[in-house]
Amino acid sequence: MPKLKGNLLIGQSGGPTPVINASLAGVLSEAKKIPEIEKIYGMKNGIEGALNKEVYDLTQEPEDLVKKLLYTPASVLGSCRHKLSKDEEYEQLLDLFKANNIRYFVYIGGNDSMDTCHKISKLAQERNYDMQVVGVPKTIDNDLPITDHCPGFGSAARFVALSTIESGRDLEAMKTFDDVAIFEIMGRHAGWLTAASVLGKRCDEDAPHLVYLPERNFDEVQFLADVKAVYDKLGYVYVALSEGVRDKDGEFIGAKDAATDAFGHKAISLSDGPGAYLAKLIKEKLGIKTRVNRPGTIQRAMAALASKTDVDEAFRAGQAAVEYFSQGITDVMVTLDRIPGAEYKIEIGKAPLEKVANVENFIPDHFINEAGNFVTKEFFDYCLPLIGDPIPDYARLVGMSIKLK
């Protein structure tokens, strides 16, 4: 494809991540080097902004914006969860692209956003409108296929790992008062973020003691037995629990009557959810008091705890999108490909949008222990390089407690 002369339109979609703005920074820094790109527009609130013809002109933004974006939380352009489901909406977008000479389109988002990119690209091709489309992956859930991991996951994983080990120490200190803590973690269908709760664990006493993921059917009877076994041994239990755990019939634990959103995803509300349900179950069946920690959107908002590795890779992914434009490449998603070897390294790759749109990547079996209540060493090896600086090795007393005369 010959190089196109025209404007670039970029948007951010879905739940933000701590580094989604780093990908935007990467796009902006690289786009300003391409002479064929005349104007850079940012959609206000994702694809909804395009439908409403509301954009930001990013062409003249000062240079220091790029540096600030690297540590700015949430989506600076605004986001949305709008599902393009009507033919007239796609036609409306194409009319907008033609009227404003949009020749380059970048969408930073997850599974549904990659589907939007793919359909826009196909429509442009069908209508013989020359335009290049590239998706930049973004999700704390780490559930996009083909890429080794997703920008945003490493930082959210760091937050979860630190929150677990530190709140676990709180539970251990208060075990004469509190008995069980359940940390309910984001992840509707894939348990990557919940699995990351283990990354600060160095001994049996450290949290978490039990980990439950959507990739395994949840059995209430076995869960109670697991909790009792740890409680009998330690006198306290820390449970890392995915919000998306389901029973053998595929029903979400504690949210069987939950409504669905525009994308067909069940919405898990604050009033139900698995944490609250299982806390009540533990009290009723075991007589053990249980506390539930549910940080919600804090997991995806903590830019202050962002992984430097994640920031750097998110920025590189944004740059790569524009580099692919300059090479005439379209209809792809940027990927992070791990290079085999003892030292952690990645290279930037690409995958056809049709291969990633609406496809979810789940934790493989070899990352989950046989009992289905913890992870394996292979998961540690995979995930630890993604969270940046090592989790601190906190002090633990060596001697046993004694009774004075």
C-alpha positions in Angstrom: 0.0 0.0 0.0 1.4 3.4 -0.9 1.8 5.9 1.9 -1.4 7.8 2.5 -1.5 11.6 3.1 -4.1 12.6 5.6 -5.2 12.7 9.3 -4.8 10.3 12.2 -7.7 9.5 14.5 -7.0 7.7 17.9 -9.2 6.6 20.7 -9.1 4.8 24.0 -11.8 2.3 25.0 -13.0 0.1 27.8 -11.8 0.1 31.4 -8.6 2.2 31.8 -5.3 0.8 32.9 -2.4 2.5 34.7 -0.5 2.7 31.4 -3.1 3.2 28.7 -1.9 6.8 28.4 1.6 5.6 27.8 0.4 3.9 24.6 -1.2 7.2 23.6 2.1 8.9 24.3 3.8 6.4 22.0 1.4 7.1 19.2 1.8 10.8 19.5 5.6 10.8 19.7 5.9 8.7 16.6 3.0 10.3 14.6 4.7 13.7 14.7 7.7 12.2 12.8 5.6 11.0 9.9 5.2 13.8 7.2 2.2 12.1 5.6 0.2 12.6 8.9 -1.1 16.1 8.8 -3.5 16.3 11.8 -3.8 14.1 14.9 -7.3 13.9 16.4 -8.2 12.1 19.7 -11.8 10.8 20.0 -13.6 12.2 23.0 -14.8 9.1 25.0 -13.8 6.5 22.5 -16.0 5.5 19.5 -18.9 7.5 21.0 -16.9 10.6 20.3 -16.5 9.7 16.7 -20.2 9.1 16.4 -20.9 12.5 18.0 -18.2 14.2 15.9 -16.4 15.2 19.2 -12.6 15.1 19.1 -9.6 16.7 20.6 -7.0 18.3 18.2 -3.8 16.8 19.5 -1.6 18.1 16.7 -0.4 21.2 18.6 -0.2 19.7 22.1 3.1 20.7 23.8 6.0 18.3 23.9 5.9 17.8 27.7 2.4 16.3 27.3 4.0 13.0 26.1 6.2 12.8 29.2 3.3 13.5 31.5 1.2 10.9 29.8 3.6 8.2 30.9 2.5 8.5 34.5 -1.0 9.9 34.1 -3.8 7.5 35.3 -7.0 6.6 33.6 -7.8 7.5 29.9 -7.0 11.1 29.2 -9.1 11.1 26.1 -12.0 9.6 27.9 -13.4 6.1 27.4 -16.6 4.2 26.6 -18.2 0.8 26.4 -20.3 1.4 23.3 -20.8 -1.6 21.1 -21.2 -0.8 17.5 -24.1 -3.1 16.5 -25.9 -1.2 13.8 -24.9 -1.0 10.2 -25.8 2.7 10.1 -23.3 3.4 12.9 -20.4 2.0 10.8 -21.6 3.9 7.8 -21.7 7.0 9.9 -18.1 6.5 11.0 -17.0 5.9 7.4 -18.7 9.2 6.4 -16.8 10.9 9.2 -13.5 9.4 8.0 -14.1 10.6 4.4 -15.3 14.1 5.4 -12.2 14.7 7.6 -9.6 12.8 5.5 -9.0 10.3 8.2 -6.5 7.8 6.7 -5.1 6.4 9.9 -7.1 4.9 12.8 -5.7 3.6 16.1 -7.8 2.2 18.8 -6.3 1.3 22.2 -8.5 -1.3 23.9 -9.4 -4.9 24.6 -11.2 -7.8 22.9 -14.3 -5.7 21.9 -12.2 -2.8 20.7 -10.2 -5.1 18.4 -13.5 -6.3 16.9 -14.4 -2.6 16.3 -11.1 -2.1 14.5 -11.5 -5.2 12.4 -15.1 -4.2 11.3 -14.0 -0.6 10.5 -11.1 -1.9 8.4 -13.3 -4.3 6.5 -15.9 -1.7 5.8 -13.3 0.7 4.5 -11.9 -2.0 2.2 -15.4 -2.9 0.9 -16.1 0.8 0.1 -12.7 1.2 -1.6 -11.7 3.9 1.0 -7.9 3.8 1.5 -7.3 3.8 5.3 -5.0 1.9 7.7 -6.2 0.5 11.0 -4.1 -0.8 13.8 -5.2 -1.9 17.3 -3.1 -1.4 20.4 -3.8 -4.0 23.1 -4.9 -2.7 26.6 -6.4 -4.7 29.4 -5.6 -5.4 33.0 -7.2 -8.8 32.5 -4.4 -10.0 30.2 -7.0 -11.9 28.2 -6.1 -11.0 24.6 -4.7 -13.9 22.5 -1.5 -14.2 20.6 0.4 -11.5 22.4 2.5 -12.8 25.3 0.8 -10.3 27.6 -1.1 -7.1 27.4 0.0 -3.6 28.3 -1.7 -2.7 31.6 -1.6 -6.1 33.1 1.9 -5.8 34.6 1.0 -2.7 36.6 -2.3 -4.0 37.8 -0.6 -7.3 38.7 2.0 -5.3 40.8 -0.8 -3.5 42.6 -2.6 -6.8 43.4 0.6 -8.5 44.5 1.6 -5.6 46.9 -2.0 -5.3 48.2 -2.1 -9.1 48.9 1.2 -9.4 50.7 0.7 -6.3 52.8 -3.0 -6.8 53.7 -2.0 -10.4 54.4 0.5 -9.2 57.0 -2.4 -7.1 58.5 -4.5 -10.3 58.7 -1.7 -12.2 60.3 -1.1 -9.5 62.9 -4.8 -9.4 63.7 -5.5 -13.1 63.7 -6.7 -13.0 67.3 -9.5 -10.8 66.0 -10.0 -11.6 62.3 -9.9 -15.1 60.9 -10.3 -15.0 57.2 -9.8 -12.3 54.5 -11.1 -12.7 51.0 -9.6 -10.4 48.4 -12.0 -10.2 45.5 -10.0 -9.3 42.3 -11.1 -8.2 38.9 -11.3 -10.8 36.1 -14.7 -11.8 34.8 -13.6 -14.8 32.6 -9.8 -15.0 32.9 -7.9 -15.2 36.2 -4.6 -13.7 35.3 -4.9 -10.8 37.7 -6.1 -12.9 40.6 -3.2 -15.3 40.0 -0.8 -12.4 40.3 -1.7 -12.1 44.0 0.9 -14.8 44.7 3.9 -12.8 43.5 5.0 -11.5 46.9 4.6 -14.8 48.7 7.9 -16.3 50.1 6.7 -18.7 52.8 3.6 -20.6 54.0 2.6 -17.9 56.3 2.6 -15.2 53.6 -0.7 -14.4 51.8 -2.4 -15.7 49.8 -3.0 -19.2 51.0 -5.7 -20.1 48.5 -6.3 -18.8 45.0 -9.5 -19.4 43.0 -9.7 -18.6 39.3 -12.5 -18.7 36.6 -10.5 -21.4 34.7 -11.6 -24.0 37.3 -15.1 -24.9 38.3 -15.7 -23.6 41.8 -16.9 -26.2 44.3 -18.3 -24.8 47.6 -17.8 -28.0 49.6 -14.2 -28.2 48.5 -13.7 -24.5 49.2 -14.9 -24.9 52.8 -12.6 -27.9 53.2 -9.6 -25.9 51.9 -10.4 -22.9 54.2 -10.7 -25.2 57.2 -7.4 -27.0 56.5 -5.4 -23.7 56.3 -7.2 -22.3 59.3 -6.4 -25.4 61.4 -2.7 -25.0 60.4 -2.2 -21.3 60.7 -5.1 -19.9 62.6 -5.9 -17.4 59.7 -6.7 -17.7 56.0 -6.1 -15.3 53.1 -8.1 -16.1 50.0 -7.5 -14.5 46.6 -10.7 -14.8 44.7 -11.6 -13.9 41.1 -14.8 -12.0 40.7 -15.6 -14.4 37.8 -15.5 -17.7 39.6 -18.3 -20.0 38.5 -19.8 -23.3 39.4 -20.0 -26.4 37.2 -23.1 -25.1 35.5 -21.3 -21.9 34.5 -23.1 -19.7 36.9 -21.2 -16.9 38.6 -20.9 -17.5 42.3 -23.0 -15.0 44.2 -24.3 -13.3 41.1 -26.7 -15.8 39.5 -29.3 -13.2 38.7 -26.9 -10.5 37.5 -27.8 -8.4 34.5 -25.8 -8.3 31.2 -24.3 -5.3 29.6 -24.3 -4.3 25.9 -21.5 -6.8 25.1 -23.3 -9.7 26.7 -21.1 -9.7 29.8 -22.7 -10.3 33.2 -22.4 -7.3 35.5 -21.2 -8.2 39.0 -22.6 -5.6 41.4 -21.2 -4.4 44.7 -24.2 -5.8 46.6 -23.6 -9.4 45.6 -20.5 -11.0 44.1 -18.6 -14.1 45.2 -16.7 -12.4 48.1 -19.8 -11.4 50.1 -21.5 -14.7 49.3 -18.6 -16.9 50.4 -18.0 -14.8 53.6 -21.5 -15.5 54.6 -21.1 -19.2 53.7 -17.9 -19.5 55.8 -19.6 -17.9 58.8 -22.6 -20.2 58.5 -20.8 -23.5 57.8 -17.5 -23.0 59.7 -18.4 -20.4 62.3 -15.3 -18.3 61.2 -15.5 -14.6 60.9 -14.5 -13.3 57.4 -13.6 -9.9 56.0 -14.0 -9.1 52.3 -11.6 -6.6 50.6 -12.9 -5.4 47.2 -10.8 -2.6 45.7 -12.8 -2.4 42.5 -11.5 0.1 40.0 -8.6 1.0 42.2 -6.9 -2.0 40.6 -6.8 -0.3 37.2 -6.2 3.3 38.4 -3.0 3.1 40.4 -0.4 4.8 38.1 1.7 5.5 41.2 2.4 1.7 41.4 2.9 1.2 37.7 5.5 -1.3 36.6 8.3 0.5 34.7 8.5 -2.5 32.4 4.8 -2.1 31.7 5.1 1.7 31.0 8.0 1.1 28.6 6.2 -1.7 26.7 2.9 0.3 26.5 4.8 3.2 25.0 6.6 1.0 22.5 3.2 -0.6 21.5 1.9 2.9 20.7 5.0 3.7 18.7 4.7 0.4 16.8 1.2 1.2 15.6 2.5 4.3 13.8 5.5 2.4 12.5 3.2 -0.1 10.9 1.4 2.7 9.2 4.7 3.9 7.7 5.3 0.4 6.4 1.9 0.2 4.8 0.6 -2.4 7.3 -3.1 -2.4 8.3 -5.7 -4.6 10.0 -3.4 -5.8 12.7 -3.0 -5.6 16.5 0.3 -4.9 18.0 1.7 -7.8 20.0 4.4 -8.2 22.7 6.4 -11.4 21.8 8.6 -12.9 24.5 12.0 -14.0 23.3 12.9 -17.4 24.8 15.9 -17.4 27.2 16.9 -16.9 30.8 16.8 -13.1 30.6 13.4 -11.5 30.0 13.2 -9.7 26.6 10.3 -9.0 24.2 10.1 -7.9 20.6 7.2 -6.1 19.0 5.1 -8.1 16.7 1.7 -8.1 15.1 -1.4 -10.3 14.7 -4.3 -10.1 12.3 -7.3 -8.4 13.9 -9.6 -11.2 12.8 -7.5 -13.6 14.9 -7.9 -11.5 18.1 -11.3 -9.9 17.8 -13.7 -11.2 20.5 -11.2 -14.0 21.4 -10.2 -14.5 25.1 -7.0 -15.9 26.4 -7.3 -18.0 29.5 -4.7 -19.2 32.0 -3.2 -22.4 30.7 -3.5 -25.6 32.7 0.2 -25.8 33.6 -0.1 -22.5 35.4 -2.7 -23.9 37.9 -2.0 -26.5 40.5 -3.8 -29.9 40.4 -6.1 -29.0 43.3 -7.2 -25.9 41.5 -6.6 -23.6 44.5 -3.2 -22.1 43.7 -0.7 -21.5 40.9 2.4 -23.3 39.8 6.1 -22.2 39.6 5.6 -21.8 35.9 3.2 -19.0 36.5 5.7 -17.2 38.8 8.4 -17.5 36.1 6.0 -16.1 33.5 4.6 -13.2 35.5 7.4 -11.9 37.8 9.3 -10.0 35.0 6.1 -8.1 34.1 5.7 -6.3 37.4 9.0 -4.3 37.3 10.9 -3.9 40.5 10.8 -6.9 42.8 8.3 -7.1 45.6 10.1 -6.1 48.9 11.3 -8.9 51.1 9.5 -7.9 54.3 10.9 -8.7 57.8 9.7 -11.8 59.6 10.8 -12.8 63.1 13.0 -15.9 63.2 12.6 -16.9 66.9 9.6 -18.6 68.5 7.4 -16.8 70.9 7.9 -17.7 74.5 6.1 -17.3 77.8 7.7 -15.3 80.6 7.7 -16.4 84.2 
